Amino acid sequence: MSTETLRPNAVGDETSISDHSPSSGEHWDKVDEETTDDLATYIITTSGLYERDLFNLPASSGSGTINFIKIYLRCKGNGAYFKLSLKSNSTVTDGTEVLLTSSPWKNSSEQWNTNPADAAAWEWADIDTLQIGVALNSAASTAICTQVYVEVDYTASVWANKFNGVANASIGKINGIAIADILKVNSVE
């Protein structure tokens, strides 16, 4: 199996979380880091109601059969709540509500085996339009999120050992060159 990691690279369709730090830039660039930076950049709310941010992702580069996606985040806030969120097609889905019970940072993840928009297997076209995010509810505290990303778990495509649908054993020559003398076809060995 293979994994492709995608991190926020632009504003998504919803930016409802009250604030971000530092105040320059956008919300997505506060949660996009590969190595978490905790309080150096983050999104934050003191609202007792859920607020959600969604983020766009770069185009995927994987191919093959998608097994599942898993969204990760890093949050903190004693007594605060969060839900991982995603948007596929026009459907916004929130994951399981999680209570933050102490102030140290909490790493969390949630896996979706199928696309909640249509209950079908994930396709690469779904991934290329996917938005991920988080919904925060501070309750009586402050809710902070510093990192959000998604991993796409997939089984890579395998070369079928055919040329234009004909098994290699049936092909003697390509463009007049004996198969035994050809090392690569379209740069594939």
C-alpha positions as a Markdown table, in Angstrom:
| # | Residue | x | y | z |
|---|---|---|---|---|
| 1 | Met | 0.0 | 0.0 | 0.0 |
| 2 | Ser | 1.0 | 3.6 | -0.6 |
| 3 | Thr | 0.1 | 6.8 | 1.1 |
| 4 | Glu | -0.1 | 10.4 | -0.2 |
| 5 | Thr | -0.2 | 13.3 | 2.3 |
| 6 | Leu | -2.0 | 16.5 | 1.3 |
| 7 | Arg | -1.9 | 19.7 | 3.3 |
| 8 | Pro | -4.0 | 22.8 | 3.1 |
| 9 | Asn | -2.9 | 25.2 | 0.3 |
| 10 | Ala | -5.8 | 27.7 | 0.0 |
| 11 | Val | -9.0 | 28.9 | 1.6 |
| 12 | Gly | -11.9 | 26.5 | 1.3 |
| 13 | Asp | -15.6 | 27.2 | 1.1 |
| 14 | Glu | -16.0 | 28.0 | 4.8 |
| 15 | Thr | -13.9 | 30.2 | 7.1 |
| 16 | Ser | -16.0 | 30.5 | 10.3 |
| 17 | Ile | -13.5 | 30.1 | 13.1 |
| 18 | Ser | -13.2 | 33.4 | 14.9 |
| 19 | Asp | -9.5 | 34.2 | 14.8 |
| 20 | His | -6.0 | 33.1 | 13.8 |
| 21 | Ser | -2.5 | 34.0 | 15.0 |
| 22 | Pro | -0.5 | 35.6 | 13.8 |
| 23 | Ser | -3.2 | 37.9 | 12.3 |
| 24 | Ser | -1.5 | 38.2 | 8.9 |
| 25 | Gly | -2.3 | 35.8 | 6.2 |
| 26 | Glu | -5.2 | 33.3 | 6.0 |
| 27 | His | -6.5 | 30.6 | 8.3 |
| 28 | Trp | -5.2 | 27.7 | 6.1 |
| 29 | Asp | -1.6 | 28.9 | 6.4 |
| 30 | Lys | -1.8 | 28.5 | 10.2 |
| 31 | Val | -2.5 | 24.8 | 10.0 |
| 32 | Asp | -0.5 | 23.6 | 6.9 |
| 33 | Glu | 2.9 | 22.9 | 8.4 |
| 34 | Glu | 4.6 | 19.5 | 7.9 |
| 35 | Thr | 6.2 | 19.7 | 11.4 |
| 36 | Thr | 3.8 | 21.1 | 13.9 |
| 37 | Asp | 4.7 | 24.5 | 15.3 |
| 38 | Asp | 2.1 | 24.6 | 18.1 |
| 39 | Leu | 1.6 | 28.2 | 19.3 |
| 40 | Ala | 3.7 | 29.8 | 16.5 |
| 41 | Thr | 0.7 | 29.6 | 14.1 |
| 42 | Tyr | -2.9 | 28.5 | 14.9 |
| 43 | Ile | -6.6 | 29.1 | 14.5 |
| 44 | Ile | -8.6 | 29.8 | 17.7 |
| 45 | Thr | -12.1 | 30.4 | 19.0 |
| 46 | Thr | -13.7 | 31.3 | 22.3 |
| 47 | Ser | -17.2 | 30.7 | 21.0 |
| 48 | Gly | -19.4 | 28.2 | 22.8 |
| 49 | Leu | -20.9 | 27.2 | 19.4 |
| 50 | Tyr | -19.2 | 25.2 | 16.7 |
| 51 | Glu | -17.3 | 27.2 | 14.1 |
| 52 | Arg | -15.8 | 25.5 | 11.1 |
| 53 | Asp | -12.9 | 26.1 | 8.7 |
| 54 | Leu | -12.5 | 24.2 | 5.4 |
| 55 | Phe | -9.3 | 24.2 | 3.4 |
| 56 | Asn | -8.5 | 23.4 | -0.2 |
| 57 | Leu | -5.8 | 20.9 | -1.1 |
| 58 | Pro | -3.3 | 20.5 | -3.9 |
| 59 | Ala | -4.0 | 18.1 | -6.7 |
| 60 | Ser | -3.2 | 14.5 | -5.9 |
| 61 | Ser | -0.5 | 12.6 | -7.7 |
| 62 | Gly | -1.5 | 9.0 | -6.7 |
| 63 | Ser | -3.1 | 6.4 | -8.9 |
| 64 | Gly | -4.6 | 3.1 | -8.2 |
| 65 | Thr | -7.4 | 2.0 | -5.8 |
| 66 | Ile | -8.1 | 4.2 | -2.9 |
| 67 | Asn | -8.5 | 2.2 | 0.3 |
| 68 | Phe | -9.5 | 5.1 | 2.7 |
| 69 | Ile | -8.6 | 8.6 | 3.7 |
| 70 | Lys | -7.6 | 9.7 | 7.2 |
| 71 | Ile | -7.7 | 13.3 | 8.4 |
| 72 | Tyr | -5.3 | 14.3 | 11.2 |
| 73 | Leu | -5.2 | 17.4 | 13.4 |
| 74 | Arg | -3.5 | 18.8 | 16.5 |
| 75 | Cys | -5.6 | 20.8 | 18.9 |
| 76 | Lys | -5.8 | 21.9 | 22.5 |
| 77 | Gly | -8.3 | 23.5 | 25.0 |
| 78 | Asn | -9.3 | 22.2 | 28.4 |
| 79 | Gly | -13.0 | 21.5 | 28.2 |
| 80 | Ala | -13.2 | 22.4 | 24.5 |
| 81 | Tyr | -14.5 | 20.2 | 21.7 |
| 82 | Phe | -13.5 | 19.6 | 18.1 |
| 83 | Lys | -14.7 | 17.6 | 15.1 |
| 84 | Leu | -12.7 | 16.8 | 12.0 |
| 85 | Ser | -14.5 | 18.0 | 8.9 |
| 86 | Leu | -14.5 | 17.4 | 5.2 |
| 87 | Lys | -16.4 | 18.6 | 2.1 |
| 88 | Ser | -16.8 | 16.3 | -0.9 |
| 89 | Asn | -19.0 | 17.5 | -3.8 |
| 90 | Ser | -21.5 | 19.7 | -2.0 |
| 91 | Thr | -21.7 | 17.6 | 1.2 |
| 92 | Val | -20.1 | 18.8 | 4.4 |
| 93 | Thr | -19.4 | 16.0 | 6.9 |
| 94 | Asp | -18.3 | 16.4 | 10.5 |
| 95 | Gly | -16.6 | 13.5 | 12.2 |
| 96 | Thr | -16.9 | 12.4 | 15.8 |
| 97 | Glu | -17.1 | 15.0 | 18.5 |
| 98 | Val | -14.0 | 14.9 | 20.8 |
| 99 | Leu | -13.7 | 16.5 | 24.2 |
| 100 | Leu | -10.3 | 18.0 | 25.0 |
| 101 | Thr | -9.9 | 17.1 | 28.7 |
| 102 | Ser | -6.6 | 18.8 | 29.5 |
| 103 | Ser | -4.5 | 21.6 | 28.1 |
| 104 | Pro | -1.6 | 19.7 | 26.5 |
| 105 | Trp | -1.8 | 19.3 | 22.8 |
| 106 | Lys | -3.9 | 16.4 | 21.4 |
| 107 | Asn | -3.2 | 14.6 | 18.2 |
| 108 | Ser | -6.2 | 13.0 | 16.7 |
| 109 | Ser | -7.4 | 11.4 | 13.4 |
| 110 | Glu | -10.5 | 10.0 | 11.8 |
| 111 | Gln | -10.8 | 7.6 | 8.9 |
| 112 | Trp | -13.4 | 7.5 | 6.1 |
| 113 | Asn | -13.4 | 4.3 | 4.1 |
| 114 | Thr | -16.0 | 5.6 | 1.7 |
| 115 | Asn | -17.0 | 9.0 | 0.4 |
| 116 | Pro | -19.8 | 10.3 | 2.7 |
| 117 | Ala | -21.2 | 12.3 | -0.2 |
| 118 | Asp | -22.3 | 9.2 | -2.0 |
| 119 | Ala | -21.4 | 6.2 | 0.2 |
| 120 | Ala | -19.2 | 4.9 | -2.7 |
| 121 | Ala | -15.5 | 4.1 | -2.8 |
| 122 | Trp | -13.2 | 7.1 | -2.9 |
| 123 | Glu | -12.0 | 8.0 | -6.4 |
| 124 | Trp | -9.1 | 10.3 | -7.4 |
| 125 | Ala | -11.6 | 12.8 | -8.8 |
| 126 | Asp | -13.1 | 13.0 | -5.3 |
| 127 | Ile | -9.7 | 13.6 | -3.8 |
| 128 | Asp | -8.9 | 16.4 | -6.2 |
| 129 | Thr | -12.0 | 18.4 | -5.1 |
| 130 | Leu | -11.8 | 17.4 | -1.4 |
| 131 | Gln | -11.7 | 20.0 | 1.3 |
| 132 | Ile | -10.7 | 19.2 | 4.8 |
| 133 | Gly | -11.0 | 21.1 | 8.0 |
| 134 | Val | -12.0 | 21.3 | 11.6 |
| 135 | Ala | -15.0 | 22.5 | 13.7 |
| 136 | Leu | -14.1 | 24.0 | 17.1 |
| 137 | Asn | -16.3 | 24.7 | 20.1 |
| 138 | Ser | -14.6 | 26.3 | 23.1 |
| 139 | Ala | -17.4 | 25.5 | 25.5 |
| 140 | Ala | -16.1 | 27.4 | 28.6 |
| 141 | Ser | -12.5 | 27.5 | 27.4 |
| 142 | Thr | -10.5 | 28.4 | 24.3 |
| 143 | Ala | -10.2 | 25.9 | 21.4 |
| 144 | Ile | -7.0 | 26.1 | 19.4 |
| 145 | Cys | -5.9 | 24.1 | 16.3 |
| 146 | Thr | -2.4 | 24.2 | 14.8 |
| 147 | Gln | -2.3 | 21.4 | 12.2 |
| 148 | Val | -4.7 | 19.7 | 9.8 |
| 149 | Tyr | -3.8 | 17.3 | 6.9 |
| 150 | Val | -5.1 | 14.2 | 5.1 |
| 151 | Glu | -3.5 | 11.0 | 4.1 |
| 152 | Val | -4.9 | 9.0 | 1.2 |
| 153 | Asp | -4.1 | 5.3 | 1.6 |
| 154 | Tyr | -4.2 | 3.5 | -1.8 |
| 155 | Thr | -3.0 | 0.4 | -3.6 |
| 156 | Ala | -0.9 | 1.6 | -6.5 |
| 157 | Ser | -1.7 | 0.6 | -10.1 |
| 158 | Val | 0.4 | -2.3 | -11.4 |
| 159 | Trp | 1.6 | -2.3 | -15.0 |
| 160 | Ala | -0.5 | -5.0 | -16.8 |
| 161 | Asn | 2.4 | -6.4 | -18.9 |
| 162 | Lys | 0.5 | -5.6 | -22.1 |
| 163 | Phe | 1.1 | -3.2 | -25.0 |
| 164 | Asn | -2.1 | -1.7 | -26.5 |
| 165 | Gly | -4.1 | -4.5 | -25.0 |
| 166 | Val | -2.0 | -7.3 | -26.4 |
| 167 | Ala | 0.0 | -9.6 | -24.1 |
| 168 | Asn | 3.8 | -9.2 | -24.5 |
| 169 | Ala | 4.1 | -12.9 | -25.2 |
| 170 | Ser | 2.1 | -12.3 | -28.4 |
| 171 | Ile | 4.2 | -9.4 | -29.6 |
| 172 | Gly | 7.3 | -10.2 | -31.6 |
| 173 | Lys | 8.3 | -6.7 | -32.7 |
| 174 | Ile | 7.4 | -3.1 | -32.0 |
| 175 | Asn | 8.2 | -0.7 | -34.9 |
| 176 | Gly | 10.4 | -3.4 | -36.4 |
| 177 | Ile | 12.5 | -3.9 | -33.3 |
| 178 | Ala | 12.4 | -7.3 | -31.6 |
| 179 | Ile | 10.8 | -7.3 | -28.2 |
| 180 | Ala | 13.9 | -8.9 | -26.6 |
| 181 | Asp | 15.9 | -5.8 | -27.7 |
| 182 | Ile | 13.6 | -3.2 | -26.2 |
| 183 | Leu | 14.5 | -2.1 | -22.7 |
| 184 | Lys | 11.8 | 0.5 | -22.3 |
| 185 | Val | 8.4 | 1.4 | -23.8 |
| 186 | Asn | 7.3 | 5.0 | -23.0 |
| 187 | Ser | 10.1 | 5.2 | -20.3 |
| 188 | Val | 8.7 | 2.1 | -18.5 |
| 189 | Glu | 11.0 | -0.8 | -18.0 |
